[in-house]
Amino acid sequence: MVIQLPWTSSKDGAKAAEESARTSASASNLPNPRRDTDVVGTSTHWSDPIAFLYSLECIILRAELFPTPYTAVAFITGIATGTCGVFAWHRWLRRIRTADWVTPDVLARRRWVKGIVTSVGDADNFRLYHTPGIGWRWFRRVPTLAKDLKDQTIHIRIAGVDAPEGGHFGRPAQPHAEESLLWLKNRLEGRLVYCQLVRKDQYGRVVAVPLVPRPFLPSFLGKRWASPLALEMLRAGTVTTYEQAGAEHGPWGREAFLGVEAKARTARRGMWKYGGVSETPAEYKRYYVSSPSSPSRPNNE
């Protein structure tokens, strides 16, 4: 309602009434904070950025926040670019620091990661410093000191192979354990490796299929033409084929692994130099699982 003051004319009153009606109509078109928050809130999730952008566009158009379509397009384009950038960083460019950072969705996608091997613990596992994106060794550096690498590497268990066990917890090492460990150290430490993350084992390590890039190839061809590490180890006679429950042999399959192992045994390479072994790594572990209190093996060779 418009009150006409004594010093105003009827024409001025009509104009004021018109302005009041226009203001009321505009107010009815303003965004409702509660309603709009609900709309965006139901779609603001990085797994569905398109739905989020669509709901944001609806709010902008309904609220008439921009004087021209060009301003609205520029604003929406900026929001889309930022959203997609954050989504890409979260999915592909964020560095995975430890095995705890490997989430179930990463394993479900069997994601490939690349990184530098910082150390080799046993003859069938190593530590990987994840190096996503580009610029490593030029603009970004991989730490070399132990204190800088603490809680910064992924513990990788090589899929599909089983190496001779070293001496741990007072137990004797298996024959050829030291030779297998030295072979893997010389092959991997300080080198770039691609790993397909498969699952986690009972020790919290990430079981992965590692590929070692061939020398003199550009980086974008590294994974496509890389050499399967597990098959290299079988060929050198430093490991046996892992055949226990949950064994993973990559795209080559169990039969290919057993075939490469048989050729190494025939050629008497590595642990097969005397024609055979008295005890496989699997048999060694089964003995200590059944006799955990036994610090040493009886001499039954």
Sequence and secondary structure as in RCSB ss.txt:
>XXXX:A:sequence
MVIQLPWTSSKDGAKAAEESARTSASASNLPNPRRDTDVVGTSTHWSDPIAFLYSLECIILRAELFPTPYTAVAF
ITGIATGTCGVFAWHRWLRRIRTADWVTPDVLARRRWVKGIVTSVGDADNFRLYHTPGIGWRWFRRVPTLAKDLK
DQTIHIRIAGVDAPEGGHFGRPAQPHAEESLLWLKNRLEGRLVYCQLVRKDQYGRVVAVPLVPRPFLPSFLGKRW
ASPLALEMLRAGTVTTYEQAGAEHGPWGREAFLGVEAKARTARRGMWKYGGVSETPAEYKRYYVSSPSSPSRPNN
E
>XXXX:A:secstr
     TTS HHHHHHHHHHHHHHHHHHHHS  HHHHHHHHHTT  TT HHHHHHHHHHHHHHHT SSSHHHHHHH
HHHHHHHHHHHHHIIIIIS   SGGG  HHHHHTT EEEEEEEEE STTEEEEEE  SS BTTTB    SHHHHT
T SEEEEETTEE      TT    TTHHHHHHHHHHHHTT EEEEEEEEE TTS EEEEEEE  TT  GGGTTTT
 EEHHHHHHHHTS EE  STT   TTT HHHHHHHHHHHHHHT GGGTTS  SS HHHHHHHHHH TT  S    
 
